[in-house]
Amino acid sequence: MTIRLLSGDPTPEELAAVLAVLHALAHHRAEDLPADVVRPAPWSRGGRRVRPGGRSEAGWARRAGGVSP
């Protein structure tokens, strides 16, 4: 994700707005967000739940309580 501030040094209000957006994104399941907000990685679009070379499931693939589907 790229966040670009156009006005030089950010004001406290701009920083607060950016943090609010990031916080909101971090607390939603990726599949619940609109496609223009989140673009899944190519490996996840193929139906994989584990990152290539990884041993654990991606965060969005986990169910509440840490139990996998």
N, C-alpha and C positions, 0 to 999 in steps of 0.2 A: 504494500500500500504506500502510496506517495501522497504526502500532504505538503502543499506548496503555499507559503505565505507570501503575498505579493507586496506587502508594505514594509519590508525590512524587518526590524525587530518586532516580534509579536507583543501585543498588549496582554495584560493579564486576562482580559475578557476573551481575546482570541485563543489564548492557551486553554482557558476553561472550556470554551466551545469545542476545541479539538479533543480534549480529554473526555468530554461528555459523549462525543460520538464514538471514540474508541472504546469507552466503557460500555456503551450500549451494544456495540458490535461484539465485544468479548462475552457478553452474557446472553447471546442468542445462538441457537443452533444454526449452522450455516444453511441447512436446507430450508429454514423458515424465513430467510432473508431474500429479498428480491434479487433476481439474477444480475441486475445492473449494480448491485452493491457488492456481491461476492461472486467471483469467478472461481469455481473449483479447479484444483490442479489437474493436469491431464491424467495422472494416474488414478485420481478419485472419480473422474468422469467415466472411467472404464469399469467402475464397480468395485475397485479394490478398497479395502478398509485399512490396509497397512501400507505405509510409505515404502517405496522401493529401498531395500537395504535396512529397513527398520524392523524391530521386533514387536513393537506395541502398536495398537490401533491409534489412528488419528483421533483427536479430541472430539470431533463431531460424530465419530462412529461409536462412541461409548454411550451406554444408557445410564440413567441416574443410578447411583449406588455402585458404579464401576462394573456392572454386569454387561457383557457384550451380547448382542442379539444372536 
